[in-house]
Amino acid sequence: MARIFSGVKPTGHLTLGNYLGAVRRWVEVDQHRAEALFSVVDLHALTVEHDPARVRRLSRQAATLLLAAGLDPERCTLFAQSHVDEHARLSYVLECTATDGELRRMIQYKEKGARARAAGESVRLSLLTYPVLMAADILAYRTDEVPVGEDQTQHVELARDLAVRFNQRYGQTFTVPRATRPAVAARVMDLQDPMSKMGKSHESGAGIVYLLDEADVVRRKVMRAVTDSGREVSYDREGSPGVANLLDILAACSGGNPEELAGVYESYGSLKRDAAEAVVELLRPVRERHAELAADPGYVDEVLREGAARARAVARPVVDQAYRAIGL
Ligand code: ADP
């Protein structure tokens, strides 16, 4: 059976982008067809300015939301990255396999580094090296497939390169993973700034739909989405990115095809209304289940404890083998 690994960073509240780009597939497809491991990758939340209490709170919230969205601990392994030492252990060894040049080329490093510098903050070394930690997250489990949104393609490529390089130099140790993406909405854009992706750690929340937003808040955000001054509804990601984004979101929620949906709508207003209602309905059960689960934190802790034990049992022999192979 294929093995799958993926994760979310607890750097903010989970968004519709996280859900459509990744989490929904984990729930509906991946946990049913493969040996699947999903992680709240909390070490990755420390690469930018952070507040310790907030990271702790958001980690628990992310785990609770993943369960609320439908991850089933009987079918998959859900754990916090920092509970499994093998990630950090392997990351160091992989740093000795990667070069600084290939890390400096990473788009997310360039973007986030520039943002931090512009805000007068220093750039943490971990912002440069975190793609190596992500490679360790993936390779420690001899992962075959990594279901992610489009923004993670470059990082999974790095994991592949490091696996191939390590295997060539030190002997067959890692499986070479591949990224898988959803057919629609692999890159959900910010509703206020449709040239940027909807990212949970962006400062402005007006263009971001959070999974825990109340129905009225979702409606308001979608109805105020930036479109353009045209009138005709057409699917053109370059020329009309705001409208294309709404069509992608509606298609992903309703199981349709964005190009075909474009032909159905006469005005932006009706498209927005239908997209808003589709998102509200999609998120309603997740929000309701989250409220139930949040009332029972002991359950979430127990799931994470068991998940970490299972994850450790898979990763430890792989990382031990990597240490031996590299000469330790
Ligand atoms: P974020 O950028 O919101 O901090 P993470 O790095 O935690 O997201 O990513 C969790 C998963 O969600 C990844 O698989 C990522 O590719 C996916 N994802 C994040 N943002 C989007 C988006 N706007 N559209 C589609 N998928 C996304």
Residues whose N, C-alpha, C, O or C-beta is under 5 A from the ligand:
A	BS01	ADP	G7 V8 K9 G17 N18 G21 A22 P147 V148 G149 E150 D151 Q152 A185 A186 R187 V188 M189 K197 M198 G199 K200 S201
